[in-house]
C-alpha cells in the first residue's frame, strides 16, 4: 500500500511520514506551496527525505487553473491519502477521497468558512469561495479526522462543519523525537554559542511563540488566536529580577517573530531589563530545538486558556517544564488526563513561579520528566498506534477488493 501525505503545515506531515517509514510503510511526502519554515530541510540536518519527497505544482491563486485530471495524475498509484492545510481543496476538486485529515488548526476554523463579502464580488472572492466549497466537500467526506478536543471556538467550528468522518481525538505525532540526540544538536551552527550561554547563566527562560500583545489590545480587536500576552512574561521577569541577587545570572530568551517585536523591545527598555534579555532571529525548527533544550523553564502563550499547540509539545519533547495559561476545568474531560505544567496568566504568578524555581529546581525538573512521559504516550505512541490500525483496516479492505 502506498501512502500519500499531502501538505506540511508546521512540518507535521514530514514527521508523520518519517514515523510511518520507520514502521515499514511506503509513505511519501507531497509538498504544496509551503513556507520556507515548513519544508523538510527546516526540520532535518540530512537530505534522506529527498528519496520520498515530491514538490507539487498545484498552487494557483484562483484555484481554477489546476485541473482535476492533473491532480489525479500526480497521485496515481497511491491508495491511502492523508491531508492537511490547503490540500483538501485540491483533493475536493478532483473528487479524491481523504482517508485521514490531520488538523493543524486552519482546516477547521478558517478554510471551510469563507463567505463572499460583497454584493458585487471580485474575481478573487469567487476564487476563494470555490476554494472553500471544494475544501468543505472533501473534509466532510473524509473517513477520519485527527483533531484533538480543543477550546470553545474550535469545537463550535467543528460542529458547524459537521463532517461525516470518525474523529480521532489524540494529538498528531508532529515531532520526530527520534532524531533529538547530542550528535543532532552538534550539527547546528548555533551549537558553540548555545553551549557558552548555558555555561554563563544559572537560570534561563525561553519563550518562542510570536510577539503579539500590544497591537491586539491597542486596536481593541482582541481575538484569542492572536493574543499571546507576551507582556505578562516580560513584566513578570522584571518583577522577579527586582527580588533576586546576582541578576546577571538570569536570562530571558525571546525571538524576533510577530507583529509586536518592537513593542516588546520598548517595554523591556522601559523596565530597564534589556541586559537580561537575549533576542534571537526567527529560525528553522532544527535549530530552534537546540536552543530550547538549554531552557530551565519554557513559556508559551498567556492570553487565553489552551491545552496544546506547537510550542507546548516542543518543550515537553525535550523534558523542559512548561509555563502557560491553562484552565484545567476546560480540559478535565480529556481521556489522556492533563500533563503537569504551571498555569501563570498573571504578572504576579509568573514572578512567583520563577522565584519558586530558584528555591526548588528539582521539583520542576521532575515535572519536565513527567510531562515528557505523558507527551510520549499520548502525542507520539498512541496516535501512531491509531494510524497503524487505520492503515491495516484499509489494507485488508483493498485485499478483499482484489480477491
C-alpha positions as CSV (number, residue, x, y, z in Angstrom):
1,X,0.0,0.0,0.0
2,X,1.3,3.4,-1.0
3,X,0.6,6.4,1.3
4,X,0.4,10.0,0.1
5,X,0.9,12.6,2.8
6,X,-0.1,16.0,1.3
7,X,0.8,19.4,2.8
8,X,3.3,20.1,5.5
9,X,1.9,22.8,7.8
10,X,4.1,23.1,10.9
11,X,6.2,20.2,9.4
12,X,3.5,17.9,10.7
13,X,3.4,15.6,7.7
14,X,7.2,15.3,7.4
15,X,7.3,13.9,11.0
16,X,4.4,11.6,10.3
17,X,6.0,10.3,7.1
18,X,9.2,9.5,8.9
19,X,7.4,7.6,11.6
20,X,5.4,5.6,9.0
21,X,8.5,4.8,7.1
22,X,10.2,3.6,10.3
23,X,7.2,1.3,10.8
24,X,7.8,-0.2,7.3
25,X,5.2,1.7,5.3
26,X,5.8,3.2,1.8
27,X,4.9,6.7,2.8
28,X,5.6,9.7,0.6
29,X,5.5,13.4,1.4
30,X,3.9,15.8,-1.1
31,X,4.7,19.5,-0.6
32,X,2.2,22.2,-1.6
33,X,3.3,25.9,-1.8
34,X,4.9,25.7,1.6
35,X,6.5,28.5,3.6
36,X,10.3,28.0,3.9
37,X,9.9,27.0,7.6
38,X,7.6,24.1,6.5
39,X,10.0,22.3,4.2
40,X,11.9,19.2,5.3
41,X,15.3,20.9,5.3
42,X,13.9,23.1,8.1
43,X,13.5,20.1,10.3
44,X,16.4,17.9,9.4
45,X,20.1,18.2,9.0
46,X,20.3,15.4,6.4
47,X,18.8,15.0,3.0
48,X,17.4,11.5,3.2
49,X,14.0,12.9,2.7
50,X,14.7,13.6,-1.0
51,X,14.0,9.9,-1.8
52,X,10.4,10.2,-0.7
53,X,9.5,13.9,-1.0
54,X,7.8,15.4,-4.0
55,X,7.0,19.1,-4.8
56,X,3.6,19.6,-6.3
57,X,2.9,22.4,-8.7
58,X,-0.8,22.8,-7.9
59,X,-0.5,26.3,-6.5
60,X,-2.8,28.7,-8.2
61,X,-4.0,32.0,-6.7
62,X,-7.6,31.4,-8.0
63,X,-7.6,27.6,-7.6
64,X,-9.2,27.3,-11.1
65,X,-6.3,26.7,-13.4
66,X,-5.2,23.4,-11.8
67,X,-7.3,20.6,-13.5
68,X,-8.8,17.7,-11.7
69,X,-7.1,15.5,-14.2
70,X,-3.6,16.9,-13.2
71,X,-4.3,16.3,-9.5
72,X,-5.4,12.7,-10.1
73,X,-2.4,12.0,-12.3
74,X,0.0,13.3,-9.6
75,X,-1.5,11.0,-7.0
76,X,-1.9,8.0,-9.3
77,X,-1.0,4.7,-7.6
78,X,-1.5,6.0,-4.0
79,X,-4.3,4.2,-2.2
80,X,-4.2,5.9,1.2
81,X,-4.5,9.7,1.3
82,X,-3.5,11.8,4.3
83,X,-4.0,15.6,4.0
84,X,-3.5,18.8,5.9
85,X,-3.5,22.6,5.4
86,X,-5.0,23.5,2.0
87,X,-4.7,20.0,0.5
88,X,-8.4,19.2,0.9
89,X,-9.4,21.9,-1.5
90,X,-7.4,20.4,-4.3
91,X,-8.5,16.8,-3.4
92,X,-12.1,18.0,-3.3
93,X,-11.8,19.5,-6.7
94,X,-10.6,16.2,-8.1
95,X,-13.1,14.1,-6.0
96,X,-10.2,12.3,-4.4
97,X,-11.3,10.7,-1.1
98,X,-9.3,11.7,2.1
99,X,-8.6,8.7,4.3
100,X,-7.2,10.9,7.1
101,X,-7.3,14.6,7.6
102,X,-4.6,15.7,10.1
103,X,-5.7,19.1,11.6
104,X,-3.2,21.8,12.3
105,X,-5.9,24.4,13.0
106,X,-6.9,26.4,9.9
107,X,-8.5,23.3,8.4
108,X,-11.3,23.7,11.0
109,X,-11.6,27.3,11.9
110,X,-10.5,29.1,8.7
111,X,-10.5,27.5,5.2
112,X,-14.0,25.9,5.3
113,X,-15.8,29.2,6.2
114,X,-15.0,31.8,3.5
115,X,-18.0,34.0,2.7
116,X,-18.3,36.3,-0.2
117,X,-18.2,39.8,1.5
118,X,-19.6,41.9,-1.3
119,X,-22.8,42.3,-3.3
120,X,-20.7,42.5,-6.4
121,X,-17.9,40.1,-5.8
122,X,-14.4,40.4,-7.3
123,X,-12.7,37.5,-9.1
124,X,-10.6,36.9,-6.0
125,X,-13.8,36.5,-4.0
126,X,-15.2,33.9,-6.4
127,X,-11.9,32.1,-6.4
128,X,-11.8,31.9,-2.6
129,X,-15.4,30.8,-2.5
130,X,-14.7,28.0,-4.9
131,X,-11.7,27.0,-2.9
132,X,-13.8,26.9,0.3
133,X,-16.5,24.9,-1.5
134,X,-14.1,22.2,-2.6
135,X,-12.3,22.2,0.8
136,X,-15.5,21.8,2.8
137,X,-16.7,19.0,0.5
138,X,-13.5,17.0,0.9
139,X,-13.3,17.4,4.7
140,X,-17.0,16.5,5.2
141,X,-16.5,13.3,3.3
142,X,-13.2,12.2,4.9
143,X,-13.0,8.8,6.6
144,X,-11.1,10.1,9.7
145,X,-10.2,13.4,11.1
146,X,-7.3,13.7,13.6
147,X,-8.4,16.6,15.7
148,X,-7.8,16.7,19.4
149,X,-10.5,18.2,21.7
150,X,-9.9,21.9,21.8
151,X,-11.2,25.1,23.1
152,X,-14.7,26.5,22.6
153,X,-14.1,28.3,19.3
154,X,-12.6,25.2,17.7
155,X,-15.4,22.9,18.9
156,X,-18.0,25.3,17.6
157,X,-16.4,25.5,14.2
158,X,-16.1,21.7,14.1
159,X,-19.8,21.3,15.0
160,X,-20.7,23.8,12.3
161,X,-18.6,22.0,9.7
162,X,-20.4,18.8,10.7
163,X,-18.1,16.2,9.0
164,X,-19.2,12.6,8.5
165,X,-15.7,11.4,9.5
166,X,-14.8,9.4,12.6
167,X,-12.9,11.8,14.8
168,X,-9.6,10.8,16.3
169,X,-9.1,13.0,19.4
170,X,-5.4,12.0,20.1
171,X,-2.8,14.6,19.2
172,X,-0.9,14.1,15.9
173,X,2.7,13.0,16.2
174,X,4.2,16.2,14.7
175,X,7.6,16.0,16.4
176,X,10.1,13.4,15.2
177,X,11.7,13.0,18.6
178,X,13.8,10.0,17.4
179,X,16.3,12.5,15.9
180,X,17.0,14.6,19.0
181,X,20.3,13.5,20.4
182,X,23.6,15.1,21.4
183,X,25.0,14.4,17.9
184,X,21.9,16.0,16.4
185,X,22.4,19.2,18.4
186,X,26.1,19.4,17.5
187,X,25.1,19.8,13.8
188,X,23.6,23.3,14.4
189,X,25.6,26.4,13.5
190,X,24.5,27.7,16.9
191,X,25.9,24.8,18.9
192,X,29.0,26.5,20.4
193,X,27.1,29.8,21.1
194,X,24.4,27.8,22.9
195,X,26.9,25.8,24.9
196,X,28.6,29.1,26.1
197,X,25.3,30.7,27.1
198,X,24.3,27.6,29.1
199,X,27.6,27.8,31.0
200,X,27.2,31.5,31.6
201,X,23.8,31.5,33.2
202,X,22.2,29.8,36.2
203,X,18.6,30.3,35.1
204,X,17.4,30.5,31.5
205,X,13.8,31.1,30.4
206,X,12.7,30.8,26.8
207,X,9.5,31.8,25.0
208,X,9.5,31.2,21.3
209,X,5.9,31.9,20.3
210,X,5.4,35.1,18.3
211,X,5.2,38.5,19.9
212,X,1.6,39.5,19.7
213,X,0.0,41.5,22.5
214,X,0.3,45.3,22.1
215,X,-1.3,45.6,18.7
216,X,-4.2,43.4,19.8
217,X,-5.0,45.5,22.8
218,X,-4.5,48.8,21.1
219,X,-6.9,48.1,18.2
220,X,-9.4,46.7,20.6
221,X,-10.0,43.8,18.3
222,X,-8.7,41.2,20.7
223,X,-9.0,37.6,19.4
224,X,-7.6,34.8,21.5
225,X,-6.0,33.3,18.4
226,X,-3.7,36.3,18.2
227,X,-3.2,37.5,21.8
228,X,-0.1,35.8,23.2
229,X,0.1,38.2,26.2
230,X,3.9,38.3,26.0
231,X,3.9,41.4,28.2
232,X,2.9,39.2,31.2
233,X,6.1,37.3,30.8
234,X,8.3,40.4,30.3
235,X,6.8,42.2,33.3
236,X,6.9,39.0,35.4
237,X,10.5,38.6,34.6
238,X,11.3,42.2,35.6
239,X,9.5,41.7,38.9
240,X,11.4,38.5,39.5
241,X,14.7,40.3,38.8
242,X,13.9,43.0,41.4
243,X,13.7,40.4,44.1
244,X,16.9,38.4,43.5
245,X,20.6,38.9,43.9
246,X,23.1,38.1,41.1
247,X,20.7,39.4,38.4
248,X,23.2,38.8,35.7
249,X,23.0,35.0,36.2
250,X,19.4,35.1,34.8
251,X,18.5,35.3,31.2
252,X,15.2,35.6,29.2
253,X,15.4,34.5,25.6
254,X,12.8,35.8,23.1
255,X,12.5,35.6,19.3
256,X,12.2,38.4,16.7
257,X,8.9,37.0,15.4
258,X,5.5,38.6,15.3
259,X,3.9,42.0,14.9
260,X,4.9,43.3,18.3
261,X,8.6,42.7,18.5
262,X,9.2,46.5,18.6
263,X,6.6,46.9,21.3
264,X,8.2,44.2,23.4
265,X,11.7,45.7,23.0
266,X,10.3,49.1,24.0
267,X,8.7,47.6,27.1
268,X,11.9,45.8,28.0
269,X,13.8,49.1,27.8
270,X,11.2,50.9,29.9
271,X,11.6,48.2,32.6
272,X,15.4,48.5,32.4
273,X,16.0,44.8,31.9
274,X,17.5,44.8,28.4
275,X,20.8,43.5,29.8
276,X,19.0,40.3,30.9
277,X,17.2,39.6,27.6
278,X,18.6,38.0,24.5
279,X,16.8,38.3,21.2
280,X,17.2,35.6,18.6
281,X,16.1,35.7,14.9
282,X,13.3,33.6,13.6
283,X,14.8,30.2,12.6
284,X,14.1,26.7,11.4
285,X,12.9,24.2,13.9
286,X,16.0,22.1,13.5
287,X,18.0,25.0,15.1
288,X,15.2,26.1,17.3
289,X,15.0,22.8,19.2
290,X,18.7,23.1,20.0
291,X,18.1,26.5,21.7
292,X,15.0,25.1,23.6
293,X,16.9,22.3,25.1
294,X,19.0,24.6,27.3
295,X,16.0,26.2,29.0
296,X,15.2,25.7,32.6
297,X,11.7,26.8,32.0
298,X,9.7,27.1,28.8
299,X,6.9,29.7,28.4
300,X,4.1,29.5,25.9
301,X,1.0,31.7,25.2
302,X,-0.5,33.5,28.2
303,X,-3.5,35.3,26.7
304,X,-6.1,32.6,26.9
305,X,-6.5,29.0,28.1
306,X,-5.1,26.4,25.8
307,X,-4.3,22.7,26.2
308,X,-1.9,22.1,23.4
309,X,-0.2,23.7,20.4
310,X,3.2,23.5,18.8
311,X,5.2,25.4,21.5
312,X,3.8,23.2,24.3
313,X,4.9,20.0,22.7
314,X,8.3,21.3,21.6
315,X,9.1,22.0,25.2
316,X,7.6,18.7,26.5
317,X,9.5,16.7,24.0
318,X,12.7,18.0,25.5
319,X,11.6,17.5,29.1
320,X,11.5,21.2,29.8
321,X,9.0,22.2,32.5
322,X,6.3,24.3,30.8
323,X,4.5,27.6,31.9
324,X,1.4,28.7,30.0
325,X,-2.3,29.5,30.5
326,X,-4.5,26.5,31.1
327,X,-7.8,26.4,32.9
328,X,-7.9,22.8,33.9
329,X,-11.7,22.8,34.2
330,X,-11.9,23.3,30.4
331,X,-10.0,20.1,29.8
332,X,-10.8,17.8,32.7
333,X,-12.9,15.6,30.4
334,X,-9.8,14.5,28.3
335,X,-9.2,10.8,28.4
336,X,-5.5,11.3,28.4
337,X,-5.6,13.3,31.6
338,X,-3.5,16.5,31.9
339,X,0.2,16.8,31.6
340,X,1.9,18.6,34.5
341,X,2.6,22.3,33.9
342,X,2.3,25.7,35.7
343,X,-0.5,28.0,34.7
344,X,0.7,31.6,35.2
345,X,-1.5,34.0,33.4
346,X,-0.6,37.0,35.6
347,X,2.5,39.0,36.3
348,X,2.4,38.0,40.0
349,X,2.1,34.3,39.3
350,X,4.8,34.4,36.7
351,X,7.2,36.2,39.0
352,X,6.3,33.8,41.9
353,X,7.0,30.8,39.6
354,X,10.4,32.0,38.7
355,X,11.2,32.5,42.4
356,X,9.9,29.1,43.3
357,X,12.1,27.5,40.6
358,X,15.1,29.1,42.2
359,X,14.2,27.6,45.6
360,X,13.4,24.1,44.3
361,X,14.7,23.4,40.8
362,X,14.5,19.6,41.2
363,X,10.7,19.8,41.6
364,X,10.5,21.5,38.2
365,X,13.0,19.1,36.6
366,X,10.8,16.2,37.7
367,X,7.8,18.0,36.3
368,X,9.5,18.1,32.9
369,X,10.4,14.4,33.0
370,X,6.8,13.5,33.9
371,X,5.4,15.8,31.2
372,X,7.6,14.1,28.7
373,X,6.2,10.7,29.7
374,X,2.7,12.0,29.0
375,X,3.8,13.5,25.7
376,X,5.5,10.4,24.5
377,X,2.5,8.2,25.4
378,X,-0.4,10.4,24.2
379,X,1.2,12.6,21.5
380,X,3.5,10.0,19.9
381,X,2.8,6.4,20.7
382,X,-1.0,6.4,20.9
383,X,-1.6,8.3,17.6
384,X,0.9,6.1,15.8
385,X,-0.9,3.1,17.1
386,X,-4.2,4.5,15.9
387,X,-2.7,5.2,12.4
388,X,-1.4,1.7,12.3
389,X,-4.8,0.2,12.9
390,X,-6.3,2.5,10.3
391,X,-3.8,1.5,7.7
392,X,-4.3,-2.2,8.5
393,X,-8.0,-1.7,8.0
394,X,-7.6,0.0,4.6
395,X,-5.1,-2.7,3.6
396,X,-7.5,-5.5,4.5
397,X,-10.2,-3.7,2.5
398,X,-8.0,-3.4,-0.6
399,X,-7.2,-7.1,-0.3
400,X,-10.9,-8.0,-0.3
401,X,-11.4,-5.9,-3.4
402,X,-8.6,-7.7,-5.2
403,X,-9.9,-11.1,-4.2
